[in-house]
Amino acid sequence: MTITVTVQTQLIVGEKQVIESLAPEGSYTAVFEDDGQTGYFYAFD
């Protein structure tokens, strides 16, 4: 399996932010969300 990096950004733990990326092929999406207290990772198909 080949991994393709589709987004790069600086992540500062505890700082509110949302990072999302669409797969270059298919209908997959990945989202990382930090609400300032907890980090969440979502993978969608």
C-alpha positions in Angstrom: 0.0 0.0 0.0 1.3 3.4 -0.9 0.8 6.3 1.5 0.3 9.8 -0.1 0.7 12.9 2.1 -2.0 15.4 1.0 -1.6 18.0 3.7 1.2 19.3 6.0 0.8 21.8 8.8 2.3 22.6 12.2 0.3 21.0 15.1 0.5 22.7 18.4 -1.0 20.5 21.1 -3.8 22.3 23.0 -4.3 25.0 20.3 -7.8 24.8 18.7 -7.6 23.8 15.1 -9.1 21.5 12.5 -7.0 19.8 9.8 -8.7 17.9 7.0 -7.6 16.2 3.8 -9.3 14.4 1.0 -7.7 11.3 -0.5 -6.3 11.8 -4.0 -8.4 8.9 -5.3 -11.7 7.6 -4.0 -14.0 9.0 -1.4 -11.9 8.9 1.7 -11.4 11.9 4.1 -9.4 12.3 7.2 -9.9 15.0 9.8 -8.0 15.9 13.0 -9.7 18.3 15.4 -8.2 19.8 18.6 -10.7 21.6 20.8 -8.1 22.8 23.2 -8.5 20.0 25.6 -8.9 16.8 23.6 -7.7 15.7 20.1 -10.1 13.8 17.8 -9.3 11.9 14.6 -12.1 11.0 12.2 -11.8 8.8 9.1 -14.7 8.9 6.6 -15.5 6.7 3.6 
